[in-house]
């Protein structure tokens, strides 16, 4: 009799675990569609991630997906032209944001603008 009770409990527990949808199944399609250009799908994915993190700030999968989304947005922002890259005058340095004047990442663009 105990064996039957244990089997029934194990079966009901495993069914309950399988019935829960994994987080990556919820967010994956929208995230990848958003990375292919569908901004509405990307916004839906990021909203789902933000809602999940609002209820559980330490949700590991949501943190990873949020990092992926932010990395994608950073790549998109980096591909946009900066206004000071269009100028070829020596005054381009003065037009740079203050944070960029001492950063090595901006040095190549500054050098290109000075030699032109």
VENQUIPE-V884521 format. One record per residue. RES is the residue in three letters. PHI is phi in whole degrees, 0 to 359 (NA if undefined). PSI is psi as a letter, one per 30 degrees, with the letter a starting at -180 (none if undefined). Layout:
res=RES phi=PHI psi=PSI
res=RES phi=PHI psi=PSI
This chain:
res=UNK phi=NA psi=e
res=UNK phi=297 psi=e
res=UNK phi=299 psi=e
res=UNK phi=293 psi=e
res=UNK phi=296 psi=e
res=UNK phi=296 psi=e
res=UNK phi=295 psi=e
res=UNK phi=295 psi=e
res=UNK phi=295 psi=e
res=UNK phi=295 psi=e
res=UNK phi=294 psi=e
res=UNK phi=293 psi=e
res=UNK phi=292 psi=e
res=UNK phi=292 psi=e
res=UNK phi=293 psi=e
res=UNK phi=295 psi=e
res=UNK phi=292 psi=e
res=UNK phi=291 psi=f
res=UNK phi=288 psi=f
res=UNK phi=288 psi=k
res=UNK phi=275 psi=k
res=UNK phi=295 psi=l
res=UNK phi=296 psi=e
res=UNK phi=293 psi=f
res=UNK phi=292 psi=e
res=UNK phi=286 psi=e
res=UNK phi=253 psi=f
res=UNK phi=298 psi=e
res=UNK phi=298 psi=e
res=UNK phi=293 psi=e
res=UNK phi=294 psi=e
res=UNK phi=289 psi=e
res=UNK phi=295 psi=e
res=UNK phi=294 psi=e
res=UNK phi=288 psi=f
res=UNK phi=271 psi=f
res=UNK phi=124 psi=f
res=UNK phi=275 psi=j
res=UNK phi=291 psi=e
res=UNK phi=294 psi=e
res=UNK phi=293 psi=e
res=UNK phi=296 psi=e
res=UNK phi=295 psi=e
res=UNK phi=297 psi=e
res=UNK phi=296 psi=e
res=UNK phi=294 psi=e
res=UNK phi=293 psi=e
res=UNK phi=298 psi=e
res=UNK phi=295 psi=e
res=UNK phi=296 psi=e
res=UNK phi=295 psi=e
res=UNK phi=295 psi=e
res=UNK phi=288 psi=f
res=UNK phi=291 psi=e
res=UNK phi=277 psi=e
res=UNK phi=222 psi=j
res=UNK phi=295 psi=f
res=UNK phi=256 psi=g
res=UNK phi=292 psi=j
res=UNK phi=297 psi=e
res=UNK phi=295 psi=e
res=UNK phi=295 psi=e
res=UNK phi=296 psi=e
res=UNK phi=294 psi=e
res=UNK phi=294 psi=e
res=UNK phi=295 psi=e
res=UNK phi=297 psi=e
res=UNK phi=297 psi=e
res=UNK phi=295 psi=e
res=UNK phi=292 psi=e
res=UNK phi=296 psi=e
res=UNK phi=297 psi=e
res=UNK phi=296 psi=e
res=UNK phi=294 psi=e
res=UNK phi=297 psi=e
res=UNK phi=296 psi=e
res=UNK phi=293 psi=e
res=UNK phi=291 psi=f
res=UNK phi=283 psi=f
res=UNK phi=289 psi=k
res=UNK phi=288 psi=k
res=UNK phi=274 psi=k
res=UNK phi=299 psi=e
res=UNK phi=282 psi=f
res=UNK phi=284 psi=f
res=UNK phi=280 psi=f
res=UNK phi=273 psi=l
res=UNK phi=239 psi=g
res=UNK phi=274 psi=l
res=UNK phi=291 psi=f
res=UNK phi=282 psi=g
res=UNK phi=299 psi=e
res=UNK phi=299 psi=e
res=UNK phi=290 psi=f
res=UNK phi=276 psi=f
res=UNK phi=291 psi=k
res=UNK phi=297 psi=l
res=UNK phi=300 psi=e
res=UNK phi=294 psi=f
res=UNK phi=268 psi=f
res=UNK phi=293 psi=f
res=UNK phi=244 psi=g
res=UNK phi=265 psi=k
res=UNK phi=294 psi=f
res=UNK phi=296 psi=f
res=UNK phi=268 psi=f
res=UNK phi=299 psi=e
res=UNK phi=296 psi=e
res=UNK phi=294 psi=e
res=UNK phi=296 psi=e
res=UNK phi=296 psi=e
res=UNK phi=294 psi=e
res=UNK phi=289 psi=e
res=UNK phi=284 psi=e
res=UNK phi=280 psi=f
res=UNK phi=281 psi=none
